Amino acid sequence: MRIIGGKFKGRKFFPPAKNWPTRPTTDFSKEGLFNILNNYIDFESVK
């Protein structure tokens, strides 16, 4: 998975696939999801 925005844009991370199976998601889908979440979560205060 790759972070597509913010301070850590472009970084890759690898979730524990054995415990949490993931599928590739398009950048367009990720951007839409986080635009929605941004209305509910103050990401600036999350560390």
N, C-alpha and C positions, 0 to 999 in steps of 0.2 A: 504494500500500500504506500501511497505517496501523499504527502501533505501539499495541498494546492494553493494555500494562501496564508497570509499572516507572517509572523516573525520567522517561523520555521518552514516557509515555502520551499518546496523542492526536496525536502528530506524524505527518506524512505524509512519505514519501520515494518517489522514483521510480527504480526499477532501470533499467539500460540495456536497454531492451526489444529493441533490434536484436540485441544479443549474447546475451541470455538471456530468451527469451519467458516471460512469466508469465501466470497466470490469477487472477482474483479468488478469494479463499478466505474462507470465513465466519469470523467471530470465534470461533465454537465450535471449528472445526477448528484454528485457530492456537493457541488456548489448550490444546487437547489435545496438539498437537505439542510445544509448549514445556514442558508438564508432564512429558512423557516425556524430553525433552532435559535438563531440569533434574536428572534423576537421573544423568546422565553428564557434564555440563559444569558447572563452577563459574562461573556467569555473573557473580558478584560480582567475580571477578578479571579478567574480560575487559574490555578498554577499547576 
